[in-house]
Amino acid sequence: MITKRSLYWLATALLIFSLIGCQIFRPAQYTVKRISDGDTLTVSDSQGTNIKVRFACVDAPEVPHTAKERASKRAVVRDQFQWGVQAQNRVQQLVKQGGDRVNLIITDSDRYGRKVSEVRLSDGTLVQEVLVREGLALVYRPYLKDCPSAAIVDQAEAEAKQQQRGVWSDPKFVEPWEYRRRNK
């Protein structure tokens, strides 16, 4: 039998859950502090702690990190960095569009201590999907099994390849993982 007292406690519990409990199911929001390249950024949480983030599901072309890399005359290096800078610039545009704030769904940590995360703008836009759809990042298959949006980024890459967008239009382009293997 349902009593007034049990209805009161049920209503109270539902009110508390609706006010604070729903936060559990929302991705946490962070302020972007730095965009290192096309798949790595530094964010700050609500307590001001900086967190390095590696984008889940994808790998973007490399950007030059040293003066030697910036001065390189090798075609494969210059090609990689040209695409890497474009990817980095696109992430900057997207983050600015989102008011310098992103929502993260952290899926793992990598060997460098970065939080592997899905990165979304406040309107729900999946940053990885945009980059892959525009041919500025590639699906990173070794980590795809742990990627919550695997089907989305996989479909975006199929479209980018078919439409020859971004790196898919460049016959000289070397996948970032292959570039790193050869040059590091």
C-alpha positions in Angstrom: 0.0 0.0 0.0 1.3 3.4 -1.0 1.1 5.9 1.9 1.5 9.7 1.8 4.7 9.3 3.6 6.2 7.0 1.0 5.0 9.3 -1.8 6.7 12.2 0.0 10.0 10.3 0.1 9.7 9.2 -3.5 9.0 12.8 -4.6 12.0 14.0 -2.5 14.3 11.4 -4.0 13.2 12.2 -7.5 13.7 16.0 -6.9 17.2 15.4 -5.5 18.1 13.1 -8.4 16.8 15.6 -10.9 18.8 18.5 -9.3 22.2 16.7 -8.8 22.0 13.1 -9.8 21.6 13.7 -13.6 25.1 15.2 -13.6 26.4 11.7 -13.3 25.2 11.0 -16.8 26.5 14.1 -18.5 30.0 14.4 -19.8 32.1 16.8 -17.8 32.7 20.3 -19.2 36.3 21.8 -19.4 37.9 25.0 -20.5 40.4 24.6 -23.3 43.8 26.1 -22.4 46.0 24.9 -25.3 45.7 23.0 -28.6 48.9 21.1 -29.2 48.0 19.6 -32.5 45.1 18.1 -34.4 44.4 15.4 -31.8 45.8 16.7 -28.5 44.8 19.5 -26.2 45.1 20.7 -22.6 42.0 21.5 -20.7 41.3 22.9 -17.2 38.6 21.3 -15.0 36.3 23.2 -12.6 39.1 23.2 -9.9 41.6 24.7 -12.3 43.6 21.5 -12.7 45.2 21.1 -16.2 44.6 17.8 -18.0 46.2 16.7 -21.2 43.7 15.1 -23.6 44.4 12.7 -26.5 41.4 12.4 -28.9 39.9 8.9 -28.8 39.4 7.0 -32.1 41.6 9.1 -34.4 45.1 10.1 -35.3 45.8 13.5 -36.9 48.9 14.3 -39.0 51.9 15.6 -37.1 52.9 19.2 -36.6 56.5 20.4 -36.3 57.7 20.6 -32.7 61.3 21.6 -33.1 63.2 24.2 -35.2 64.8 21.3 -37.1 61.4 19.9 -38.0 60.2 23.4 -39.1 63.2 23.9 -41.3 63.1 20.5 -42.9 63.2 20.4 -46.7 62.1 16.8 -47.1 58.9 16.6 -49.0 57.3 13.9 -46.8 58.0 15.9 -43.7 56.7 19.1 -45.2 53.5 17.3 -46.5 52.9 15.8 -43.0 53.3 19.1 -41.3 51.1 21.0 -43.8 48.2 18.6 -43.0 49.0 18.7 -39.3 48.8 22.4 -39.1 45.5 22.4 -41.0 44.1 19.9 -38.5 45.4 22.0 -35.6 43.8 25.1 -37.1 40.5 23.3 -37.6 40.5 22.2 -33.9 41.2 25.8 -32.9 38.2 27.0 -35.0 35.9 24.3 -33.6 37.0 25.1 -30.0 36.5 28.8 -30.5 33.0 28.1 -32.0 32.3 26.2 -28.8 33.3 29.2 -26.6 36.6 27.6 -25.6 34.8 24.9 -23.7 34.4 21.2 -24.5 32.7 18.2 -23.0 34.8 15.1 -22.5 33.9 11.5 -22.2 37.1 10.0 -20.9 37.6 6.4 -22.1 41.2 5.6 -21.0 44.7 7.0 -20.3 47.6 6.5 -22.6 51.2 5.7 -21.9 52.0 9.4 -21.7 49.4 10.0 -19.0 47.0 11.8 -21.3 43.2 11.2 -20.9 42.0 9.5 -24.0 38.6 11.1 -24.6 35.7 11.8 -27.0 35.7 15.6 -27.4 32.4 17.3 -28.0 31.4 20.9 -28.3 28.5 22.1 -26.0 26.1 21.7 -29.0 27.0 18.0 -29.2 29.3 18.2 -32.2 31.9 15.4 -32.0 35.2 17.1 -32.9 36.7 13.8 -34.0 33.9 13.2 -36.5 34.4 16.7 -38.0 38.1 16.2 -38.4 37.7 12.7 -40.0 34.9 13.8 -42.3 37.0 16.7 -43.6 40.0 14.4 -44.1 42.1 16.1 -41.4 42.4 13.1 -39.2 42.2 9.3 -39.8 40.5 6.6 -37.9 43.1 4.9 -35.7 42.1 1.3 -36.0 44.2 -0.2 -33.1 42.1 1.8 -30.7 38.7 1.7 -32.4 37.4 -1.2 -30.3 37.5 1.2 -27.2 35.9 4.1 -29.1 32.3 4.8 -28.1 31.6 6.5 -31.4 33.5 4.0 -33.6 30.6 3.6 -36.1 30.3 7.4 -36.5 34.0 8.1 -37.2 34.3 5.0 -39.4 31.4 6.3 -41.6 32.9 9.8 -41.7 36.2 8.4 -42.9 34.5 6.3 -45.6 32.8 9.5 -46.8 36.0 11.5 -46.7 37.9 8.8 -48.7 35.1 8.5 -51.3 34.9 12.3 -51.7 38.7 12.6 -51.6 38.7 15.3 -48.9 41.8 16.5 -47.1 44.6 14.0 -46.9 42.6 11.6 -49.1 43.2 14.0 -52.0 47.0 13.8 -51.5 48.7 10.8 -53.1 51.9 11.6 -51.2 50.3 11.6 -47.8 51.7 9.2 -45.2 49.5 8.0 -42.4 50.6 9.7 -39.1 51.5 6.3 -37.4 53.6 5.4 -40.4 55.2 8.8 -40.5 56.2 8.5 -36.8 57.5 5.0 -37.2 59.8 6.1 -40.0 60.9 9.4 -38.5 61.1 9.1 -34.8 
